[in-house]
Amino acid sequence: MEHVAYQEAKAQFCIPDRESKRIAMPELFDLITGSESGALIAGTLVYPATTPPELAEKRINQMFADETMKHFRENAQKLYISQSLPWYTNMLIILIFIFVMSSLTYMCLSKKLDAK
């Protein structure tokens, strides 16, 4: 999309040549959002560049979309660590849930049956 947008902008709006042959996502959209993984990817697409302005090509964003996806694929295992509980903790939670729900069910049914 960045490359196609650059070609269209160059043809229709006569923008100057760019070495990257792309237009950054923040130049195309006012708002980029996502949920969960999409939020991480959207955040990297709009993260400002740290290159000094005196360089030949001034970049608005740190990474283009292909660099963002490569970065995400390489670091996904670090981002999503399994937070599973030990089996005995899961069992305790299930037993507490069963006890509470059965008590509530008993109370509701006994009131309903006593009302009749």
ChimeraX attribute file (.defattr): number of C-alpha atoms within 10 A of each C-alpha:
attribute: neighborCount
match mode: 1-to-1
recipient: residues
	/A:1	12
	/A:2	17
	/A:3	13
	/A:4	12
	/A:5	17
	/A:6	22
	/A:7	18
	/A:8	12
	/A:9	15
	/A:10	15
	/A:11	10
	/A:12	9
	/A:13	10
	/A:14	10
	/A:15	12
	/A:16	9
	/A:17	12
	/A:18	14
	/A:19	8
	/A:20	13
	/A:21	14
	/A:22	17
	/A:23	21
	/A:24	23
	/A:25	21
	/A:26	15
	/A:27	12
	/A:28	13
	/A:29	9
	/A:30	7
	/A:31	9
	/A:32	15
	/A:33	12
	/A:34	11
	/A:35	9
	/A:36	8
	/A:37	13
	/A:38	12
	/A:39	13
	/A:40	15
	/A:41	19
	/A:42	18
	/A:43	15
	/A:44	20
	/A:45	23
	/A:46	22
	/A:47	13
	/A:48	14
	/A:49	13
	/A:50	11
	/A:51	13
	/A:52	10
	/A:53	11
	/A:54	7
	/A:55	8
	/A:56	9
	/A:57	13
	/A:58	13
	/A:59	19
	/A:60	20
	/A:61	19
	/A:62	16
	/A:63	19
	/A:64	19
	/A:65	17
	/A:66	11
	/A:67	13
	/A:68	18
	/A:69	15
	/A:70	11
	/A:71	14
	/A:72	17
	/A:73	10
	/A:74	11
	/A:75	11
	/A:76	12
	/A:77	10
	/A:78	8
	/A:79	11
	/A:80	9
	/A:81	8
	/A:82	7
	/A:83	6
	/A:84	8
	/A:85	9
	/A:86	8
	/A:87	9
	/A:88	9
	/A:89	11
	/A:90	11
	/A:91	12
	/A:92	11
	/A:93	12
	/A:94	12
	/A:95	12
	/A:96	11
	/A:97	12
	/A:98	12
	/A:99	12
	/A:100	12
	/A:101	12
	/A:102	12
	/A:103	12
	/A:104	12
	/A:105	11
	/A:106	12
	/A:107	11
	/A:108	11
	/A:109	12
	/A:110	11
	/A:111	10
	/A:112	10
	/A:113	8
	/A:114	7
	/A:115	7
	/A:116	5
